[in-house]
Amino acid sequence: MQHTIVGIDVGTTKVCTVVAQLRAEGRINILGVGLTPSKGLDKGIVVNIDDAINAIAASIEKAERLSGYRIGTAFVGVAGRHIASLNSRGVVAIGRPDHEITRNDIARAVEAAQAVAIPTQREVIHVIPRAYVVDGHEGIRDPIGMSGYRLEVETHIVTGEIMAIQNLIKSVQRAGVEIDDLVLQPLASGEAVLTDEDKDRGVMLVDIGGGTTDIAIFIQGGIWHTSVIPIGGNHFTNDIACVLHVTGNTAEYLKIRYGNAIADDNPDNDVIDVETLTSGEHQKISHHLLNEILQARAEEVVEFLYHEIRRSGYEGLLPAGMVLTGGSAQLPRFDELIREMLGIPVRVGVPVDVTGLADTIDSPPYATAVGLLRWGARHGPALVGTAQNGHYEQNGGWGSAYERLKGWLKEFLP
């Protein structure tokens, strides 16, 4: 009998389903991967539910066929331009005679932090305690057992539009899978590519997907800021297609085969022969011009990242720098461009410490899918299925708000 867990990354350009076994030492053994082109999504939002269902079902089927397991439930990534976040503080009094802080006190403080005005069309996805204050003493990570009269908790609350969330849930459920938990994609990616030291020192996780760029800033071991920029790898491709007058497929090929985020100051005379929009006709494209197009868009993304750092209030407070992941993080010299423009350490993050079919997912595009497995292993052990005779069943689901509140408290309380 072994524990099995599933993660489904429903992105703008791809759907990736990963099946893995959890081993006693905490390592993840990959059993199967199902990768299919995404359809029916735009910037992380379902715009055609039938196409989305078909794409998700195809990915699930591939993972089942490769792993030999029937998928019942999964941890599912959520992102998109509808995601928003805010920080909130809850305060409670410790009324017992001994004034010792218990789990119940923390739960009351977290519940008090949720008493903020959230528009009716939005739903809470995560409530994450990030730091505690006892009688004015800040920076406390585990207040249980301490004595005090007043307990405060700082929380990070992530919300999304109800309709966008429900359409994603419907798409996964109609593909035959129930949802253990919805997980914000940059949080999941952080589980896969960031170390505890990164999070303690201060780091910015940047997940550059096809339709959006998802951001998460970690300080003192916890999440302090999240946001979504509505620009992704598809914008690079569209720029090439529009400027060079080529098809989308040709533009994607040029980006992957010849692209570079920095156009050299001393361009060579290399040219690329490609087909035009008119079938049978060809044109010569300057390699330097191609990279100028990519650099212009890459610089725009970096400017957005800089403004996001300033908006978060953590400018100059990220010693661990920035970690890039997602498909577009593979654009050559993108990390170099960010270092030049922002003057901070930058590296490309890949999933680590996995076994089995690890060689198929050891690249930035798979960070979210692997991170969903790690999230489930760390925060949702009660939701992990048990495999027997090549099949497993799970009893989970995206339940009521009250049930999810209890789940959050269980996940994040010390």
Steps between C-alpha positions, in 0.01 A plus 500: 500500500644835395376856505432650159441864412404682182557857382333663200644823358231653276686771313439725202730302270511153656325266740738285703386215724759334723446184708748424776557284805594652833783320672562488873803729481288766328637444151267499203517214250348597165289219351339668203478829312224605262573808288254641244456837329255718689178610337214714617706725729614859462740656751418223746121536473266242345334657195373179335407234754461214249848556358643529851333174608637314198854629556495413871350156433768426239777594743347286775464203266866519399614513863274207592626292210864562586466457877245217507286685757144620470487862609218584738600839640782747456653824619433759231687822428309824462625827352386762254436872478205469742727416796548765769646505850505707815662492841287507813561491876284331763515573873361301794535512879630204699245473779607188689651547847837356393499707174657212309444516123340194341405391149149621566629852565688497170189376320298786650763753392508364144121510487508862620748583222245379247251766609587724205278631226521271196280576196210261459627380163829381652587190701784428742751245369766514773531643850866465597629603846847645451604649837374545855526780756467431874454803726675719242794264441524444121658231284364202695445195281356255754318658794348177636597453864610860546335726756335828411195720528462594133561292186520647150542309174602639165338314212526502123160452335473395135169545318366431153186566303231248588401434139860443388559260789173313446569458127841350578344268759230391254758433230703271726197326649343434160831349393433242772712629788404658833715776647694450823598865511547799272852640537624833371753410232793716619460350849520154346799594283673633810462160665689343210789740438560705817698394805409586859807726503368689196170563676668604825738748336243653268435391140271579209359203308407590140306235306485608134228295335336522162234757584606654833800560723425395858694654787551401862730673750618301802644671808603342832386159385145602404306644210467880516385609156341342192385647170437415134631691198290440185804442278653165414686302239216525249559876481859439387369268229230744390755782473712290265198403292380859465835665425640234268166410336521126569256246638470434871661157463794649309536774761506244782763299314718808447472593868599154622764425237672836456363731771707698748393759756798721419578623149877525469647846445708368212252300297630242257367451152313178575161478334221249544294371209132466595168463324280810479126521556459420132537127453811408303668839533812547713684794651837566659480615863787660686599311814574836663154636415337193655686554824423873503130409495547258788715740700240777475232276648740354759592850618130579540458193721801607711351847542177344626701288744680809627174687555359195680800488733454869579125458547559215743722718719790253496739681267851434627376228736549196277853371570425168328399694190265359241431144386349453154289205402234417242546437129623846405770489768686285246543793261881531478655793693168608652658460845798706385273780380323513838831514685614790282176696539423435868840431649388198706603133496295296251492129430278262306326253731429137415327228707748308714506202735264279300551143381337267249423677173687806626683556173172582328414786737838649598439830322325829587167428320427219746563694821131558574401136446777371727426776751138386520626158609721655765216725617273199538770304682571786742158657557245235415608158627142408588404552137764274353363182346614148581596280210402135492504252213587766245211729593425752767203681635494834676236678700550870451343790322476876496262523793317774684668818613485380862662169421773671302564741789557202728730354238708819477539512876608137504748561220673806636478478878827385657 
